[in-house]
Amino acid sequence: MLFSNPFSIYLHDTPSKQLFQKDVRTFSSGCIRLEKPWELARFALNGNNSGINLTEKINSGETITINLTKRVPIYLTYLTAWVDDQDHIHFAEDVYGRDKRLLEYARW
């Protein structure tokens, strides 16, 4: 899935499904591998281009372009700390080195 961004990042399927079993998944040079790409495609097409048979397009094996008539917002968020549903705090390694810049900006 291509979307407008200044970093040449896009969302895509992967033949390496086993990678989703790993805790650290920094295998890409910037793109985002999707565990369930067809669910995202169906979501994006909901209310957009209703005449498209997604299953037929998937089975064709061809790369296709579908221009959406209704925009779907995509937000990418990088978090190294979060709270889960049971109110437990979790911390992850800052693999992209962004926390330091954030802390400098916050003057901590």
N, C-alpha and C positions, 0 to 999 in steps of 0.2 A: 504494500500500500504506500503510494507516494503521497506526501503531504508537504505543503510549503514550509520550509525551514532553512536557515542559513548554513546548516551543518552537513547537508547531504545525508541525512539520516532517513531511513525508511523502514517500514515494518514488513517482515516477510516470513514465509514458511521455512522449514529446514529439514533436510533429510536426516539430520543428526538428533533425533528425538531423545536419545539417551542423555543428552546434555541437560535436559530439564530435571534430571534426578540429582544433579550436582548442586551443592550449596552456593558455590561461587561460579558465576556464569559469564565471566569477562572474556569470551572467546572471539568476539567480533571487533572489527575496526570501526564500529560506530553504528551499524544497523542493529535493529532489534529483532531477534528471533521470536516468533510467535508459537506458543504451544498449540493453540487452537485458532489458526488463521481463518478457517471457514466460518467460525462463529463470529469473528470480527467482520468478515465480509458480509455475512447475512445481516448483522446489526447495521452496518453502514448503508446497505442497500434498502433497509426497511424505510419505506416512504420515498425512495429514490429509484427511478428507472424500473418501475414495477413489472415491465414486460420481459426482464432478463431472467433466463433460466440458469441460475448459478450452478446447479449440479451438472448441467450440460456443458457449461464453460469449463468447470473443473475437470471433467472427464476428457475434454478435448486435449488437455496437456499443453495447450498453447498459452503463451503470455498474451494477455489482453488488456486493453485500457477501457475502463468504464468511468465516464465523467459523471459525477453525482450532480443531481439537480438541486439538492438540499445539502448545505454544508454540515459536516460532522466535526465538532471540535476535538482536537487531540492535544492533551497536556502531558508533557514528559516531566517527571519529578524525580530528582535524585535525593534519596534519603539515606543517612547513615545511622539514624536513631528513630525509633518509632515505638508506639504502644499498641499491643495487640488487643483482641477482644476481651481478654481476661485481665486487662490493665497491667500487664507485665511489660517492662521496658526492654527493648532489644537494641543492641549496637552492632554495626557492621563495619568492616574495614573500609576506609575511605580510599578505594582503589583508583579514583580519578583525581585525588588531591584537591578536592573542592572545599573541604571543611576549613582548611587553613585560611583561604581567601575570605571565606564567610566570617570567620572569627576576627580576622584583621579588619574587615569592614565594620563589624560590630564593636571593635576596639576592646576585645576581651584578652 
